[in-house]
Amino acid sequence: MADAEKKETVIIGAGPGGYVAAIRASELGQKVTLIEKSDTLGGVCLNVGCVPSKALIAAGHRLQEANNSDEYGVTSKGATIDFSKTQDWKQHDVVDRMTNGVSMLLKKHKVEVIQGEAVLDSDTRLRVMPVGPRQFMDNNNGQVLDFDNLIIASGSHPIEIPGFKFDGRVIDSTGGLNLPEIPKEFVVIGGGYVGTELAGAYANLGSHVTIIEGTDSILAGFTKDMVAVVLKQLKAKGVDVITGAKAKSSTQDDKSVTVTYEVDGKESTVTADYCMVTVGRRPNTDELGLEYTKVELDDHGLVKTDAQGRTASEHIFAIGDIASGPALAHKAFFQGKVAAGAISGKNTANDYIGVPAVCFADPELAVVGLTEAQAKDQGLDVKTAKFPFAGNARAVSLYEADGFVRLIFTKDEGTVLGGEVVGPGASDLIAELSLAVNGRMNVEDIALTIHPHPTLSEPVQEAADIALGFPTHI
């Protein structure tokens, strides 16, 4: 057996949770070793997920603005797009810049980075295997590390459904972000966050998009009137949204892919240049060697943890997509800091009340805390207050007046339990509502906070005024 190297804090995975945990652990005085199987840092989100998708979304918006600004009195002869240049900008000016930044931060904090796949042998030992097909494992394989503490942040992977093997013109979201050309016809299976975002992005870039969704609505995690605003915009762009549909099979050649789906027992087909499948993700817990430790999994393959991210094995923590809660990068950021603090003996905890969630559709949607229905299901006596962006001067001047801000609050004391925004700048506005929910603030606290005019933030204050019974601009 190879001699084991002694390490203090080891982290598996350099995604949002892992690299943030590494930085925080170093700041708290720990000697940190970070293991990452990819040749780049930052994980799925930074390399092939939320960051590059926003770049494509931004490019689509620029193209639409260039060609559809007649309302402002601005006309053009017709803007075109060089998609290879767009992809080059997305990769080099956005993704590479950010991943290089992560690398510099880790070096600054003296974090040791090892490339390879980590496999646990016990609650205190792991091996780092070369990246590639898993070889027969014995005690002589890999670099052996003994650790005092371990944080597992191994992330998740796309779900592959029967009849749609990721190959050729059937792609996952990574493939969707790296297409060599803008497809004339594009099919998206799964109308969740990722599917809806990329469907909108490619529609803005000029594709005709078809969304095939198994449930009765896209964006099932949002309230119906929020989704209706997005559907209005999708349909205006010519996107076909087919709900209650089961994707059954796909056939492809070197130029196209044909998807067979079923609605109410009737089969139909649609042919496209590419078919992207975005029906969810599964936690990366099956090849870590967890069976050789005390770490326990739940029925969904997620690691069971306490409020600090600690597993059944006292010195092993789990954060991010492999732990319970929404699979969101900012949740992983938070959990990474908590776990690093716990190792240093800090009184940290994952005690948040609500995690904000954002979908960068057109327009954006963002939520935090409880919906009205969820609050009532918990037996809470609540009210809601809603202010439309149509009453906001800034939104009207941007020609983006669709949507609204809604507050969910208790009837008796006006405690803010939830916030919902659909409209321009929703991804930024939700931060204030997240503060209100997690800080257990009252609607009066928001109403008495002066918001600058004219800005998109004002509907938050306006909704609070409505909650108090004193509406101003409605």
C-alpha positions in Angstrom: 0.0 0.0 0.0 1.2 3.5 -0.9 2.2 5.7 2.1 -0.6 8.0 3.1 -0.2 11.8 3.1 -1.6 13.5 6.1 -4.0 16.4 5.4 -6.0 18.7 7.7 -9.1 19.7 5.6 -9.8 18.0 2.3 -12.6 19.1 0.0 -14.0 17.0 -2.9 -15.3 19.2 -5.7 -14.3 22.7 -6.8 -17.8 23.9 -7.7 -19.6 26.8 -6.0 -19.7 25.0 -2.6 -16.3 23.5 -2.7 -14.1 26.4 -3.7 -16.0 28.8 -1.4 -15.6 26.3 1.5 -11.9 26.1 0.7 -11.4 29.9 0.8 -13.4 30.2 4.0 -11.5 27.3 5.7 -8.2 28.9 4.7 -9.3 32.2 6.1 -10.1 30.5 9.4 -6.6 29.1 9.6 -7.1 25.6 8.2 -4.6 23.9 5.7 -6.8 23.0 2.8 -6.5 20.5 0.0 -9.1 20.7 -2.8 -9.7 17.7 -5.2 -11.3 18.4 -8.6 -11.6 15.9 -11.4 -12.1 18.5 -14.1 -9.2 20.4 -15.6 -11.0 23.7 -14.7 -12.3 25.1 -11.4 -15.7 26.4 -10.7 -17.9 23.4 -11.3 -20.9 23.0 -13.5 -22.4 26.4 -12.7 -19.4 28.4 -13.7 -18.2 26.3 -16.6 -21.3 24.8 -18.3 -24.3 26.1 -16.4 -25.7 29.2 -14.8 -22.9 31.6 -15.9 -22.5 30.7 -19.6 -26.2 30.4 -20.0 -26.6 34.1 -18.8 -24.0 35.0 -21.5 -26.2 33.5 -24.2 -29.3 35.1 -22.7 -27.6 38.5 -22.8 -26.5 38.0 -26.4 -30.1 37.1 -27.4 -31.4 40.3 -25.6 -28.9 42.4 -27.5 -30.0 41.0 -30.8 -33.6 41.6 -30.0 -33.0 45.1 -28.9 -31.1 45.9 -32.0 -33.9 44.6 -34.3 -36.9 45.6 -32.2 -36.6 49.1 -30.8 -39.1 50.9 -33.1 -41.1 52.0 -30.0 -38.1 54.2 -29.0 -37.9 55.6 -32.5 -34.8 53.6 -33.0 -34.6 51.6 -36.2 -31.8 49.6 -37.8 -31.2 48.0 -41.1 -31.2 44.6 -39.5 -28.6 43.3 -37.0 -27.1 39.9 -37.6 -25.2 37.6 -35.3 -21.9 35.8 -35.7 -22.6 32.9 -33.4 -19.0 31.6 -33.5 -17.9 35.0 -32.2 -20.7 34.9 -29.5 -19.5 31.5 -28.4 -15.9 32.6 -28.3 -16.9 35.7 -26.2 -18.9 33.5 -23.9 -16.0 31.1 -23.3 -13.0 33.4 -23.2 -14.4 36.7 -21.9 -16.9 35.3 -19.4 -16.2 31.7 -18.4 -12.4 31.6 -18.6 -12.2 35.0 -16.9 -14.2 33.8 -14.0 -12.5 30.4 -13.7 -9.1 32.1 -13.8 -10.4 34.3 -11.0 -11.3 31.3 -8.9 -7.8 29.8 -9.5 -6.2 33.0 -8.4 -8.2 33.2 -5.2 -7.3 29.7 -4.3 -3.6 30.4 -4.8 -3.9 33.5 -2.8 -5.4 31.5 0.1 -2.7 28.8 -0.3 -5.2 26.1 -1.1 -3.5 22.9 -2.5 -5.4 21.8 -5.7 -5.1 18.2 -6.8 -6.7 17.0 -10.1 -8.3 13.6 -9.9 -11.3 11.6 -8.7 -11.6 11.1 -5.0 -12.7 7.7 -3.7 -13.2 7.1 0.0 -11.7 4.0 1.7 -12.9 4.9 5.2 -14.1 7.7 7.4 -10.5 9.1 7.5 -8.9 8.0 4.3 -9.4 8.5 0.6 -7.6 7.9 -2.7 -7.2 10.3 -5.6 -7.5 8.3 -8.8 -6.5 9.5 -12.3 -9.4 11.0 -14.3 -10.8 8.6 -16.8 -12.4 5.1 -17.0 -12.5 3.7 -13.5 -9.8 1.0 -13.2 -9.9 -2.0 -11.0 -9.3 -0.7 -7.5 -7.0 -2.2 -5.0 -5.0 -0.7 -2.1 -2.1 0.2 -4.5 -4.1 2.5 -6.7 -4.1 6.3 -6.5 -2.6 8.9 -4.2 -3.6 8.1 -0.6 -4.7 10.9 1.7 -5.5 10.7 5.4 -7.7 13.6 6.5 -8.8 15.2 9.8 -11.9 16.7 8.1 -13.6 16.2 4.8 -16.2 18.4 3.0 -17.9 16.6 0.1 -19.2 19.0 -2.6 -19.3 16.6 -5.6 -22.3 18.2 -7.3 -24.8 16.6 -9.6 -25.3 15.4 -13.2 -28.1 15.6 -15.8 -30.8 12.9 -15.8 -30.9 10.8 -19.0 -34.4 9.5 -19.9 -35.2 6.3 -21.9 -35.1 6.9 -25.7 -33.0 10.0 -25.4 -29.4 8.9 -24.9 -27.1 12.0 -24.9 -25.4 11.4 -28.2 -25.2 13.3 -31.5 -28.2 15.6 -31.8 -29.7 14.6 -28.5 -27.9 16.8 -26.0 -28.0 17.9 -22.3 -27.8 21.5 -21.1 -24.0 21.5 -21.6 -24.5 20.6 -25.2 -27.2 23.2 -25.5 -24.7 25.9 -24.3 -22.0 24.8 -26.8 -23.9 24.4 -30.1 -21.8 25.3 -33.2 -24.6 27.2 -34.8 -28.0 28.7 -33.9 -30.5 25.9 -34.8 -33.4 26.7 -37.0 -35.6 24.3 -35.1 -34.8 23.4 -31.5 -36.7 21.0 -29.2 -36.5 21.3 -25.4 -37.7 18.4 -23.3 -38.4 19.7 -19.8 -39.8 23.1 -19.0 -38.1 23.8 -15.7 -35.6 26.5 -15.0 -32.9 25.4 -17.4 -35.2 24.4 -20.2 -37.2 27.6 -20.1 -34.1 29.8 -19.9 -32.4 28.3 -22.9 -35.6 28.0 -24.9 -36.0 31.8 -24.4 -32.4 32.4 -25.2 -32.5 30.5 -28.5 -35.8 32.0 -29.4 -34.3 35.5 -29.0 -31.3 34.3 -31.2 -33.7 33.3 -34.0 -34.6 29.7 -33.4 -38.1 28.3 -33.6 -38.4 26.5 -30.3 -40.7 23.7 -29.1 -40.9 23.0 -25.4 -42.3 19.5 -24.4 -43.2 19.4 -20.7 -44.7 16.4 -18.9 -46.7 18.3 -16.3 -49.6 20.6 -16.9 -47.4 23.7 -16.9 -43.8 24.9 -17.4 -42.0 26.3 -14.4 -44.1 24.2 -12.0 -42.3 25.7 -8.9 -43.8 29.1 -9.6 -47.4 30.4 -9.1 -49.6 30.3 -12.1 -50.0 34.0 -12.6 -46.2 34.4 -12.6 -45.9 31.7 -15.2 -48.6 33.3 -17.3 -46.4 36.4 -17.8 -43.5 34.2 -19.1 -45.9 32.2 -21.4 -47.1 35.4 -22.9 -43.6 36.4 -23.9 -42.7 32.9 -25.1 -45.7 32.8 -27.4 -44.9 36.3 -28.7 -41.5 34.9 -29.8 -43.2 32.0 -31.6 -42.3 29.3 -29.0 -44.6 26.3 -29.0 -45.3 25.0 -25.5 -46.7 21.5 -25.3 -47.7 20.4 -21.8 -49.0 17.1 -20.4 -46.7 15.4 -22.9 -44.6 12.3 -22.5 -41.4 12.2 -24.6 -41.2 8.6 -25.9 -38.3 8.3 -28.3 -35.9 9.9 -30.7 -34.4 9.1 -34.0 -31.7 11.0 -35.7 -29.5 11.3 -38.8 -26.5 13.6 -39.5 -28.8 16.6 -40.1 -31.8 16.3 -37.7 -33.5 14.6 -34.8 -37.2 13.5 -34.7 -38.9 13.4 -31.3 -42.0 11.3 -30.7 -44.2 12.4 -27.8 -47.6 11.5 -26.5 -50.4 13.7 -25.3 -53.7 12.2 -24.1 -52.9 8.9 -25.7 -52.1 10.4 -29.1 -48.6 10.3 -30.5 -47.1 13.2 -32.5 -43.6 14.0 -33.8 -41.5 17.1 -34.2 -38.3 17.3 -36.1 -35.5 19.7 -35.2 -31.8 20.4 -35.6 -31.2 19.5 -31.9 -33.1 18.1 -29.0 -32.0 19.2 -25.6 -33.2 17.2 -22.5 -33.4 19.1 -19.3 -35.6 17.1 -16.9 -33.5 17.4 -13.7 -30.3 16.3 -12.1 -29.1 13.6 -9.8 -26.6 14.0 -6.9 -23.1 12.6 -7.5 -23.0 10.2 -4.6 -22.8 6.8 -6.2 -19.0 6.5 -7.0 -17.5 8.2 -4.0 -17.0 5.1 -1.9 -19.5 6.3 0.7 -20.4 2.7 1.4 -17.1 2.4 3.2 -18.0 5.2 5.6 -20.7 5.9 8.1 -22.2 8.5 5.8 -25.9 7.9 5.2 -28.1 8.6 2.1 -31.8 9.3 2.0 -34.2 7.8 -0.6 -33.2 10.4 -3.2 -29.5 9.7 -3.0 -28.9 12.9 -1.0 -26.5 12.8 2.0 -28.1 13.1 5.4 -26.7 16.0 7.4 -27.3 18.1 10.4 -27.7 21.9 10.6 -24.0 22.4 10.0 -23.7 20.0 7.1 -22.2 17.3 9.3 -22.9 13.7 8.3 -23.3 10.6 10.4 -19.5 10.4 10.2 -18.4 13.2 12.6 -15.6 14.7 10.6 -17.3 14.4 7.1 -19.5 17.2 5.8 -21.7 17.4 2.7 -22.8 20.6 0.9 -24.4 21.7 -2.3 -26.3 19.5 -4.7 -25.6 16.3 -2.7 -27.3 17.8 0.4 -31.0 18.5 1.0 -32.5 21.8 -0.2 -32.7 23.4 -3.6 -29.8 22.6 -6.0 -28.7 26.2 -6.3 -25.2 27.7 -6.4 -25.9 30.3 -3.8 -27.2 27.7 -1.4 -23.9 25.8 -1.9 -21.9 29.0 -1.2 -23.7 29.4 2.1 -23.3 25.8 3.1 -19.6 25.8 2.3 -19.1 28.7 4.7 -21.1 27.0 7.4 -19.2 23.7 7.1 -15.8 25.5 7.1 -16.9 27.4 10.2 -18.1 24.3 11.9 -14.7 22.6 11.4 -13.0 25.6 13.1 -15.4 25.4 16.0 -17.6 28.4 15.0 -21.3 28.4 15.9 -22.4 28.3 12.3 -25.6 26.7 11.0 -27.7 26.4 7.9 -30.5 28.2 9.6 -31.9 30.2 6.7 -35.6 30.5 6.5 -35.8 30.9 2.7 -33.4 30.4 -0.2 -34.1 32.8 -3.1 -34.6 31.1 -6.5 -34.4 32.8 -9.9 -35.3 31.8 -13.4 -33.8 34.0 -16.1 -36.7 33.8 -18.4 -38.3 36.7 -20.3 -39.2 38.3 -18.0 -37.2 37.1 -15.0 -38.9 35.3 -12.2 -37.7 35.2 -8.6 -39.1 33.8 -5.3 -38.2 33.4 -1.7 -39.9 31.9 1.3 -43.5 30.7 1.2 -46.1 31.0 -1.4 -49.6 31.9 -0.3 -50.7 28.2 -0.9 -47.7 26.9 1.1 -48.4 29.2 4.0 -52.1 28.2 4.1 -51.1 24.5 3.9 -49.0 25.1 7.1 -52.1 26.5 8.8 -50.9 30.1 8.7 -53.4 33.0 8.4 -51.9 35.1 5.6 -52.7 37.9 3.2 -51.0 39.0 0.0 -50.3 42.4 -1.6 -49.4 42.8 -5.3 -48.1 45.8 -7.2 -47.8 45.7 -11.0 -44.8 47.0 -13.0 -47.2 48.7 -15.2 -47.5 51.3 -12.4 -43.7 51.8 -12.3 -42.2 54.7 -14.3 -38.8 52.9 -14.7 -40.4 49.7 -16.0 -42.6 51.6 -18.4 -39.6 53.6 -19.8 -37.8 50.4 -20.4 -40.8 49.1 -22.3 -40.9 46.1 -19.8 -44.1 46.8 -17.9 -45.3 43.2 -17.7 -45.2 41.5 -14.3 -45.5 42.3 -10.6 -44.1 42.2 -7.1 -46.1 40.2 -4.5 -45.6 40.0 -0.7 -47.0 37.1 1.4 -47.4 38.2 5.1 -49.2 37.2 8.3 -52.5 38.8 8.9 -51.9 39.6 12.5 -48.4 41.1 12.6 -47.6 41.6 9.0 -44.5 39.4 9.1 -43.1 38.8 5.6 -43.2 35.1 4.9 -42.6 35.2 1.2 -41.9 37.3 -1.8 -42.5 36.8 -5.5 -41.3 38.9 -8.4 -41.9 38.5 -12.1 -40.7 41.3 -14.3 -37.6 43.4 -15.1 -34.8 43.0 -12.7 -36.5 40.3 -10.7 -33.1 38.5 -10.1 -31.8 41.6 -8.3 -35.0 42.7 -6.5 -35.4 39.3 -4.8 -32.3 40.1 -2.6 -34.3 42.7 -0.6 -37.2 40.3 -0.1 -34.8 37.6 0.9 -33.5 39.9 3.6 -37.0 40.6 4.7 -38.0 36.9 4.9 -34.8 35.7 6.6 -34.7 38.7 8.9 -38.4 38.2 9.9 -39.2 41.7 8.9 -42.6 43.3 8.9 -44.3 44.9 5.9 -44.0 48.2 7.7 -40.2 47.9 7.8 -40.3 47.8 4.0 -42.8 50.5 3.6 -40.8 52.9 5.8 -37.6 52.2 3.8 -37.2 54.9 1.3 -36.6 53.5 -2.2 -34.9 55.6 -4.9 -37.1 57.0 -7.7 -37.4 56.2 -10.5 -36.2 52.7 -10.1 -37.4 49.1 -10.4 -37.1 48.7 -6.7 -40.1 50.9 -6.0 -42.7 48.2 -6.6 -41.4 46.4 -3.5 -42.2 49.5 -1.3 -45.5 50.0 -3.2 -46.5 46.4 -2.4 -45.7 47.0 1.3 -47.9 50.2 1.2 -50.7 48.1 -0.2 -50.2 45.5 2.6 -50.7 48.3 5.1 -53.8 49.6 3.4 -52.3 52.8 2.1 -51.6 52.3 -1.7 -50.1 55.3 -3.5 -49.7 54.6 -7.2 -52.5 52.1 -7.8 
